[in-house]
C-alpha cells in the first residue's frame, strides 16, 4: 500500500510539472494533467499488482516505477494534444467573433 501512496504523490507532482511546462496551459485547467496522470498510474499499479509483479524477486520495482512513468507520459500526451486543439479552437472562435 505504501507503493500506491508514493505512486499517487509522484504522479500528482509530475502532472503539475507537465502543466507548468506546457505553453498552452491557459486553454485547460491545472488539474487535468494531474488527474490524467493519477488515473493512469493507479490503474496500471492495480494491474501490475494483480499480475503479481509486486511480490516476485527481481521485478518488485515494476509497481513502483512503471506507473509513475506511464502516468507522466499520459499527462504529457493529453496536454500536448488537448492544449493545441483548444488553442486552435479558441483562436478560430475569437477570429469569428471579431469578424462580426
CORKAHU-V176198 format. One record per residue. RES is the residue in three letters. SS is DSSP state (~ for helix, > for strand, _ for the rest). OMEGA is omega as a letter, one per 40 degrees, with the letter a starting at -180 (NA if undefined). Layout:
res:ss:omega
RES:SS:OMEGA
RES:SS:OMEGA
This chain:
res:ss:omega
UNK:_:i
UNK:~:i
UNK:~:i
UNK:~:i
UNK:~:i
UNK:~:i
UNK:~:a
UNK:~:a
UNK:~:a
UNK:~:a
UNK:~:i
UNK:~:i
UNK:~:a
UNK:~:i
UNK:~:i
UNK:~:i
UNK:~:i
UNK:~:i
UNK:~:a
UNK:~:a
UNK:~:a
UNK:_:i
UNK:_:a
UNK:_:a
UNK:~:i
UNK:~:a
UNK:~:i
UNK:_:a
UNK:_:a
UNK:_:a
UNK:~:a
UNK:~:i
UNK:~:i
UNK:~:i
UNK:~:i
UNK:~:a
UNK:~:a
UNK:~:a
UNK:~:i
UNK:~:a
UNK:~:a
UNK:~:i
UNK:~:a
UNK:~:i
UNK:~:i
UNK:~:i
UNK:~:a
UNK:~:i
UNK:~:i
UNK:~:i
UNK:_:i
UNK:_:a
UNK:_:a
UNK:_:a
UNK:_:i
UNK:_:i
UNK:_:i
UNK:_:a
UNK:_:a
UNK:_:i
UNK:_:a
UNK:~:i
UNK:~:i
UNK:~:a
UNK:~:a
UNK:~:i
UNK:~:i
UNK:~:i
UNK:~:i
UNK:~:i
UNK:~:i
UNK:~:i
UNK:~:i
UNK:~:i
UNK:~:i
UNK:~:a
UNK:~:i
UNK:~:i
UNK:~:a
UNK:~:a
UNK:~:a
UNK:~:a
UNK:~:i
UNK:~:i
UNK:~:a
UNK:~:i
UNK:~:i
UNK:~:a
UNK:~:i
UNK:~:i
UNK:~:i
UNK:~:i
UNK:~:i
UNK:~:i
UNK:~:i
UNK:~:i
UNK:~:a
UNK:~:i
UNK:~:a
UNK:_:NA
